[in-house]
């Protein structure tokens, strides 16, 4: 945006005085030389946005700065409304709006700036904020105050496609209590709209405190769309629990804080059918259900299973299945899930957190984007960084 500046002083009065004196003649007939012009005032006032600006983003900078003087008073008022809350610096050389502006509204400046040489400037002028053609909202996956596992991504789901992804990403912030290298990555749009995930380069360090801020209100997202609201969440990384699941071993091992705490007999997906192979790769726990109805038209089953922990959106769960008890620890016969005994499944269910990693190895099919919504850890770090819009 252009910045407006007003310079106040005595230039006009100086010129006037000079012209009057130049016309006076002494009795000797010699002209009296004019005095030097008075210097202009150093008082400079800059308002942002500039006077008469249109289509101003409500998320943009809004304020007044003064050079060579101080602000005696400042007010920014919406037509027909109350003044906008703002903050004046201790030395009174700047004022900044302290609350979001409305869409499609006209705001007017008033107030006075004073200079040390008796310069004075009355603030004035108006500007108008943008009227969106569309408001695109976003939602975060981790609830405020949650404790999550060390593989948990941060997921921001928009309810429509985002055209200006760079503008959206610049409004996003992840702050951690310990240094954590990570990156945003834009994954292909889904049925709801655009989505962007943040994940650390390596698993989170247990105990890390995380604050996510999406300052999207008033941010232009392209095509006349704007973000309607700011959203944020704060959560904590819990203990490190990693499931090691080698399909060739017919076992599932739970490692907590570096120590094995449980080993369960298991049955994995049948290798003879590519659609039933339990995918190799780092899965992430996303849901827990004491009972879960599982239906497959292709394979003709409709069952209710107990202690189901979802590890991907492609239908893969860790759950109890008494019907496969004869194969657990001996053979892989499932439709892709990890089957345990009822007692073992219950024990694991009680220990699992959203965001826990389940590292599956030894199968013939790798986890990929075709397998659901969280395949973040199946992407190499270099590729992941390249998916950032910045």
C-alpha positions as CSV (number, residue, x, y, z in Angstrom):
1,X,0.0,0.0,0.0
2,X,1.1,3.6,-0.6
3,X,1.8,5.6,2.6
4,X,0.4,9.1,3.0
5,X,2.5,11.7,4.7
6,X,1.7,15.3,5.7
7,X,4.4,17.9,6.3
8,X,3.3,20.9,8.3
9,X,5.3,24.1,8.7
10,X,5.6,27.8,7.9
11,X,6.7,27.7,4.3
12,X,3.6,29.6,3.2
13,X,3.8,32.2,5.9
14,X,7.6,32.6,5.2
15,X,7.0,33.3,1.5
16,X,4.2,35.8,2.4
17,X,6.5,37.7,4.8
18,X,9.3,37.8,2.3
19,X,7.1,39.3,-0.5
20,X,5.8,42.0,1.9
21,X,9.3,43.0,3.1
22,X,10.6,43.0,-0.5
23,X,8.2,45.8,-1.4
24,X,9.5,48.2,1.4
25,X,12.2,50.8,0.4
26,X,14.4,52.7,2.9
27,X,14.6,56.5,2.8
28,X,18.0,56.2,1.2
29,X,16.4,54.4,-1.8
30,X,18.2,51.1,-1.2
31,X,16.1,48.0,-1.0
32,X,16.0,46.1,2.3
33,X,17.1,42.4,1.7
34,X,14.4,39.9,2.7
35,X,15.0,37.7,5.7
36,X,15.7,34.0,5.1
37,X,12.6,31.8,5.0
38,X,11.5,30.0,8.1
39,X,12.3,26.3,8.1
40,X,9.4,24.0,7.5
41,X,8.2,22.0,10.5
42,X,9.6,18.5,10.9
43,X,6.2,17.1,11.9
44,X,5.4,14.1,9.7
45,X,2.2,12.0,10.1
46,X,1.7,8.7,8.3
47,X,-1.6,6.8,8.4
48,X,-2.0,3.2,7.3
49,X,-4.0,2.5,5.2
50,X,-3.7,5.6,3.1
51,X,-6.6,8.1,2.8
52,X,-9.5,6.9,0.6
53,X,-8.1,3.4,0.3
54,X,-10.6,0.8,-0.9
55,X,-10.7,-3.0,-0.6
56,X,-8.4,-2.9,2.4
57,X,-7.8,-6.3,4.1
58,X,-9.1,-6.3,7.7
59,X,-6.0,-8.3,8.5
60,X,-3.6,-5.7,7.2
61,X,-1.7,-3.2,9.4
62,X,-3.8,-0.3,10.7
63,X,-2.2,2.6,12.6
64,X,-0.7,6.0,12.7
65,X,3.0,7.0,13.1
66,X,4.5,10.4,13.9
67,X,8.0,11.7,13.2
68,X,9.1,14.9,14.8
69,X,6.2,15.1,17.2
70,X,3.6,13.3,19.3
71,X,0.1,12.2,19.0
72,X,-2.2,14.3,21.3
73,X,-5.2,12.1,20.5
74,X,-6.2,9.4,18.0
75,X,-9.5,7.8,17.1
76,X,-10.5,5.4,14.4
77,X,-14.3,4.9,14.1
78,X,-16.5,2.8,12.0
79,X,-19.4,4.7,10.4
80,X,-22.2,4.6,12.9
81,X,-20.2,2.6,15.4
82,X,-17.9,2.9,18.4
83,X,-14.2,3.7,18.1
84,X,-11.8,0.9,17.4
85,X,-9.7,-0.2,20.4
86,X,-6.0,0.7,19.9
87,X,-2.7,1.1,21.7
88,X,-0.6,4.2,21.9
89,X,3.2,3.8,22.4
90,X,4.6,5.2,25.7
91,X,6.4,8.1,23.8
92,X,3.1,8.7,21.9
93,X,4.8,8.5,18.5
94,X,2.5,5.6,17.1
95,X,-0.9,4.2,17.5
96,X,-1.9,0.6,16.4
97,X,-5.4,-0.9,16.1
98,X,-5.9,-3.6,18.8
99,X,-8.9,-5.4,17.4
100,X,-10.0,-6.9,14.1
101,X,-11.8,-4.6,11.6
102,X,-15.1,-5.6,10.0
103,X,-15.6,-6.5,6.4
104,X,-17.2,-4.0,4.0
105,X,-17.0,-1.1,6.5
106,X,-15.8,2.5,6.2
107,X,-13.5,3.8,9.0
108,X,-12.6,7.4,9.7
109,X,-9.5,8.9,11.4
110,X,-9.7,11.8,13.9
111,X,-7.3,13.2,16.4
112,X,-4.4,15.6,16.6
113,X,-0.6,15.4,16.2
114,X,1.6,18.1,17.8
115,X,5.2,19.2,16.8
116,X,7.8,20.8,19.1
117,X,7.8,24.0,17.0
118,X,4.0,24.5,17.5
119,X,3.2,22.5,14.4
120,X,-0.2,20.9,14.5
121,X,-2.0,18.4,12.3
122,X,-5.6,17.3,12.7
123,X,-6.0,13.6,11.6
124,X,-8.6,12.9,9.0
125,X,-9.6,10.8,6.1
126,X,-11.3,7.5,5.6
127,X,-10.7,4.0,4.2
128,X,-13.0,1.1,3.4
129,X,-12.4,-2.6,4.1
130,X,-13.0,-5.3,1.5
131,X,-16.3,-7.1,1.0
132,X,-15.5,-10.8,0.5
133,X,-17.1,-12.8,-2.3
134,X,-16.7,-15.9,-0.1
135,X,-15.6,-16.7,3.5
136,X,-13.4,-19.8,3.8
137,X,-13.2,-21.2,7.3
138,X,-10.7,-23.7,8.7
139,X,-10.6,-26.2,11.5
140,X,-7.8,-27.8,13.5
141,X,-7.5,-31.5,14.3
142,X,-6.1,-31.3,17.9
143,X,-8.5,-30.1,20.6
144,X,-7.4,-27.4,23.1
145,X,-5.7,-29.0,26.1
146,X,-5.2,-32.4,24.5
147,X,-2.3,-34.7,25.1
148,X,-1.3,-36.5,21.9
149,X,1.3,-39.0,20.7
150,X,4.7,-38.3,19.2
151,X,3.7,-38.8,15.6
152,X,0.7,-36.5,15.7
153,X,0.5,-34.1,12.7
154,X,-1.2,-30.7,12.9
155,X,-3.9,-30.6,10.3
156,X,-5.8,-27.6,9.1
157,X,-8.8,-28.4,7.0
158,X,-10.5,-25.7,5.0
159,X,-14.1,-25.9,3.9
160,X,-13.4,-24.8,0.3
161,X,-10.3,-24.7,-2.0
162,X,-7.7,-22.1,-1.3
163,X,-6.3,-20.2,-4.3
164,X,-3.6,-18.2,-2.5
165,X,-1.9,-20.9,-0.4
166,X,1.1,-18.7,0.3
167,X,-1.1,-16.0,1.9
168,X,-2.8,-18.6,4.0
169,X,0.4,-20.2,5.1
170,X,1.9,-16.9,6.1
171,X,-0.9,-16.6,8.6
172,X,0.0,-19.9,10.3
173,X,2.3,-20.3,13.3
174,X,3.6,-23.3,15.3
175,X,5.4,-22.5,18.6
176,X,7.0,-25.2,20.7
177,X,8.5,-25.2,24.2
178,X,11.6,-27.0,22.9
179,X,13.2,-26.4,19.5
180,X,11.4,-28.5,16.9
181,X,12.2,-28.6,13.2
182,X,9.0,-28.9,11.1
183,X,7.2,-27.8,8.0
184,X,3.8,-27.1,6.6
185,X,2.8,-29.2,3.5
186,X,-0.2,-28.7,1.3
187,X,-1.8,-32.1,0.5
188,X,-4.2,-32.6,-2.4
189,X,-7.6,-31.1,-1.9
190,X,-10.2,-33.5,-0.5
191,X,-14.0,-33.4,-0.8
192,X,-14.2,-30.6,1.9
193,X,-11.6,-28.3,0.4
194,X,-7.9,-27.6,0.8
195,X,-5.8,-29.0,3.6
196,X,-2.4,-28.2,5.0
197,X,-0.5,-30.3,7.5
198,X,2.5,-29.6,9.8
199,X,4.7,-32.3,11.0
200,X,8.1,-32.3,12.7
201,X,11.1,-33.7,10.8
202,X,11.3,-36.5,13.4
203,X,8.8,-37.6,16.1
204,X,7.9,-35.0,18.7
205,X,10.0,-34.9,21.9
206,X,7.8,-36.1,24.8
207,X,6.5,-33.3,27.0
208,X,6.7,-30.6,24.3
209,X,4.1,-27.9,24.7
210,X,2.7,-26.8,21.3
211,X,0.7,-23.7,20.4
212,X,-0.9,-23.5,16.9
213,X,-2.3,-20.2,15.7
214,X,-4.1,-19.6,12.4
215,X,-4.6,-15.8,12.1
216,X,-6.9,-16.1,9.1
217,X,-9.4,-13.4,9.9
218,X,-9.3,-10.9,7.1
219,X,-6.6,-12.6,5.2
220,X,-7.2,-12.6,1.4
221,X,-7.1,-16.2,0.2
222,X,-7.5,-15.5,-3.5
223,X,-10.4,-15.1,-5.8
224,X,-12.1,-12.6,-3.5
225,X,-12.3,-15.1,-0.6
226,X,-11.2,-14.2,2.9
227,X,-10.7,-16.0,6.2
228,X,-13.6,-15.2,8.6
229,X,-12.0,-16.0,11.9
230,X,-8.7,-16.6,13.8
231,X,-8.4,-20.1,15.3
232,X,-5.8,-21.6,17.7
233,X,-5.2,-24.6,19.9
234,X,-2.7,-25.6,22.5
235,X,-1.7,-29.2,23.3
236,X,1.0,-31.3,24.9
237,X,3.0,-34.2,23.6
238,X,2.6,-37.2,25.9
239,X,4.9,-40.2,26.6
240,X,6.5,-41.9,23.6
241,X,4.7,-45.0,22.7
242,X,5.6,-46.8,19.5
243,X,4.0,-50.0,18.1
244,X,6.5,-52.2,16.2
245,X,4.5,-54.5,13.9
246,X,6.5,-56.8,11.7
247,X,3.9,-58.8,9.7
248,X,6.3,-61.7,9.2
249,X,6.7,-62.2,13.0
250,X,2.9,-62.5,13.7
251,X,3.6,-60.4,16.7
252,X,2.9,-56.8,17.8
253,X,5.3,-55.1,20.2
254,X,4.5,-52.0,22.2
255,X,7.6,-49.9,23.2
256,X,7.0,-47.1,25.7
257,X,9.7,-44.5,26.4
258,X,12.3,-46.8,24.8
259,X,11.3,-50.0,26.7
260,X,9.2,-52.9,25.5
261,X,6.1,-53.1,27.7
262,X,4.0,-55.7,25.8
263,X,4.2,-58.3,23.1
264,X,1.0,-59.6,21.6
265,X,0.2,-62.5,19.2
266,X,-1.3,-61.0,16.1
267,X,-2.6,-61.8,12.7
268,X,-2.1,-59.3,9.8
269,X,-3.6,-59.0,6.3
270,X,-3.5,-61.9,3.9
271,X,-0.5,-61.4,1.5
272,X,-2.1,-63.3,-1.4
273,X,-4.6,-60.5,-1.9
274,X,-3.1,-56.9,-2.6
275,X,-6.4,-55.4,-1.3
276,X,-6.0,-57.2,2.1
277,X,-2.3,-56.6,2.7
278,X,-1.6,-54.6,5.9
279,X,0.4,-51.6,4.5
280,X,4.0,-51.1,5.5
281,X,4.9,-47.7,6.8
282,X,4.3,-45.4,9.7
283,X,0.6,-45.3,10.6
284,X,-0.9,-42.9,13.1
285,X,-3.6,-43.6,15.7
286,X,-6.6,-41.4,15.0
287,X,-9.7,-42.9,16.7
288,X,-10.7,-45.4,19.5
289,X,-14.0,-47.3,19.7
290,X,-15.0,-49.7,22.4
291,X,-17.2,-51.3,19.7
292,X,-17.0,-50.7,16.0
293,X,-19.2,-51.9,13.2
294,X,-17.0,-53.1,10.3
295,X,-18.7,-53.6,6.9
296,X,-17.3,-54.8,3.5
297,X,-19.5,-55.3,0.5
298,X,-16.6,-56.7,-1.5
299,X,-15.8,-59.4,1.1
300,X,-19.3,-59.8,2.4
301,X,-19.0,-59.2,6.1
302,X,-20.9,-57.0,8.5
303,X,-19.4,-57.4,12.0
304,X,-19.2,-55.5,15.3
305,X,-15.7,-55.8,16.8
306,X,-14.4,-54.7,20.2
307,X,-11.5,-52.4,21.3
308,X,-11.0,-51.0,17.8
309,X,-8.1,-48.5,17.4
310,X,-8.1,-46.8,13.9
311,X,-4.6,-46.4,12.4
312,X,-5.6,-45.1,9.0
313,X,-8.6,-44.1,7.0
314,X,-8.3,-47.0,4.6
315,X,-10.0,-49.3,7.0
316,X,-7.0,-50.5,9.0
317,X,-7.6,-51.0,12.7
318,X,-6.0,-52.8,15.6
319,X,-8.9,-54.6,17.2
320,X,-10.0,-57.8,18.9
321,X,-11.2,-60.6,16.8
322,X,-12.0,-64.0,18.5
323,X,-12.8,-65.5,15.1
324,X,-9.1,-65.3,14.1
325,X,-7.7,-66.5,17.4
326,X,-6.5,-69.7,15.9
327,X,-4.2,-67.7,13.5
328,X,-2.9,-65.1,15.9
329,X,0.8,-65.6,16.4
330,X,0.9,-68.1,13.5
331,X,-0.5,-66.8,10.2
332,X,-1.8,-63.7,8.5
333,X,-5.4,-64.1,7.4
334,X,-7.2,-60.8,8.1
335,X,-8.7,-58.3,5.6
336,X,-5.9,-55.8,6.5
337,X,-6.5,-55.1,10.1
338,X,-4.2,-56.2,13.0
339,X,-6.2,-58.8,15.0
340,X,-5.5,-59.5,18.6
341,X,-7.2,-61.5,21.4
342,X,-9.9,-59.7,23.2
343,X,-7.8,-59.3,26.4
344,X,-4.7,-58.1,24.5
345,X,-6.8,-55.7,22.3
346,X,-8.4,-54.2,25.4
347,X,-5.0,-53.7,27.1
348,X,-3.6,-52.0,24.0
349,X,-6.8,-49.9,23.6
350,X,-6.4,-48.5,27.1
351,X,-2.8,-47.4,26.4
352,X,-3.2,-45.8,23.0
353,X,-3.3,-42.0,22.4
354,X,-4.3,-40.0,19.3
355,X,-1.1,-39.5,17.4
356,X,0.8,-42.6,18.5
357,X,2.9,-44.1,15.7
358,X,2.3,-47.7,14.5
359,X,5.3,-48.8,12.5
360,X,4.4,-51.7,10.2
361,X,7.1,-53.5,8.3
362,X,7.5,-56.6,6.2
363,X,4.5,-56.5,3.9
364,X,4.5,-56.2,0.2
365,X,2.5,-52.9,-0.1
366,X,3.7,-49.6,1.2
367,X,1.4,-47.0,2.8
368,X,0.7,-44.1,0.4
369,X,-1.6,-41.2,-0.3
370,X,-4.2,-43.8,-1.6
371,X,-4.6,-45.1,1.9
372,X,-6.3,-42.2,3.7
373,X,-6.0,-38.9,5.3
374,X,-2.8,-39.3,7.3
375,X,0.1,-40.6,5.3
376,X,2.4,-37.8,6.4
377,X,5.2,-40.0,7.6
378,X,5.2,-42.0,4.3
379,X,6.6,-38.8,2.6
380,X,10.3,-38.2,2.7
381,X,11.4,-35.0,4.6
382,X,12.8,-33.4,1.5
383,X,9.6,-34.0,-0.4
384,X,7.5,-32.8,2.5
385,X,9.3,-29.5,2.7
386,X,8.8,-29.0,-1.0
387,X,5.0,-29.2,-0.4
388,X,5.1,-25.9,1.5
389,X,3.7,-22.9,-0.4
390,X,6.5,-20.7,0.9
